[in-house]
Amino acid sequence: MLRFLVGLGEAMVDSSAPVTQISESLHRVADVNGRGSAELIVLSTALMVSVDDGGTSRTAVASAGRRPLRLEQVDAVFGVVAEAEVGDLHPAPGLARLAEVRSMPPAFGPLAQVLGYVVMTVGLALVLQAGWTDLAVAALLGAGVGAVATYAGRQDTAYQAVVPVLAAFGVALAVFLLARTSLDIGVFAPLIAPLVTFLPGALLTTSVIELSTGQMISGAGRLAAGVMQLVLLALGIVAAAQLVGVPAESVLDVAARPLGPLAPWIGVALFGVGVVVYRCARPAALGWIVLVLYVAYAGQVIGGLFFGSTLSGFFGALLMTPVAMLVATRPSGPYPFVSFLPAFWLLVPGALGLVGVTQILGENRNDGVASLVTTGGTMAGIALGVLLGLSIGAAGSNAARRLRGRPRD
């Protein structure tokens, strides 16, 4: 039982789930297996589990968070969690299931993942109002970054630390050099979209969720990690700007060149397809993930029309969360957290934060501080929207069960 709780908690941490959710799930599993007195300490990089065994306390400690899982693995992990919470999966077979999840081969090969990254890059560029030339540049740079990221993901952790800086430097150098030619190219979309895999939007949003639910250590740790990721990316951009001789803050000075009102909506679908392939989600989950992305984006657009850009993420998260919970009830639907992650990336608080940090490092501190304040407000809005959406979704699920005559959880 002790090994199962540790293995399950480690898998959930590697899935990037909020520690509040991990702690609640592990307590349910312990309780249904007659270990309701289990003591749990869950952090974003480690966990400690202690259970009483006939008057003797047994404790296990494990590090976690260093082996991030693919979306198909995340989906399988939450399937194990769902069965274990209601007592349908006992510790011994549960450990075997977790081992199977860890050894799952990727649903897509390296070449397909790189192509998926290109599609994801083009989709985000469309959402960011890119023009035709911007899309071509973003796609080419996305292919390079996708190949580097796919290769680096299979290497030692020490090498992965320098990848964001090198990727940001290479992308920024190419974009700034092209901007000095006769090409009619914007800067913002071709610069931000190829770096999508390094933008810590989900990490920053999860940190705010944890801070707002009292998990101060994990929340502060994730927030610091997200800020450091932004700093690393901004250093690469600033270095490229200094080398080329353009101001780094010019990423906001070039007007967008939208292709039309439908372009961002097409971009949402492309983004979803790219995420499924690059992050290796189950192919059957594609339609559901795209649906949640559309709901999130529609909520963001509607919220932005009435309440401004800072609060737009709140409405996107508020609408997408119950839909993600509803999708999870369908036979081919992924578990909610699998739908949440792509939506977090689409709401791009990480992109706003990157612009703010870049401006500060580029000595445009007033605009940089304003961008960071906007980023903080956006992250808080998304976190609040998720929490409220979870409450609405849970209330709807309980009401549906009562109508069907089933007991509440």
Secondary structure, DSSP 8 states (H G I E B T S, - for coil): -HHHHHHHHHHHHHTT--HHHHHHHHHHHHHHTT-TT-EEEE-SSEEEEEEEETTEEEEEEEE-SSS---HHHHHHHHHHHHHHHTTSS-HHHHHHHHHHHHT---SS-HHHHHHHHHHHHHHHHHHTT--HHHHHHHHHHHHHHHHHHHHHTTS-HHHHTTHHHHHHHHHHHHHHHHHTSSS---SHHHHHGGGGGG--HHHHHHHHHHHHTT-HHHHHHHHHHHHHHHHHHHHHHHHHHHHHTS-GGGGGTS------TTHHHHHHHHHHHHHHHHTT--GGGHHHHHHHHHHHHHHHHHHHHHH-HHHHHHHHHHHHHHHHHHHTTSTT---HHHHHHHHHHHT-HHHHHHHHHHHHHTT-HHHHHHHHHHHHHHHHHHHHHHHHHHHHHHHHHHHHHHHTT----
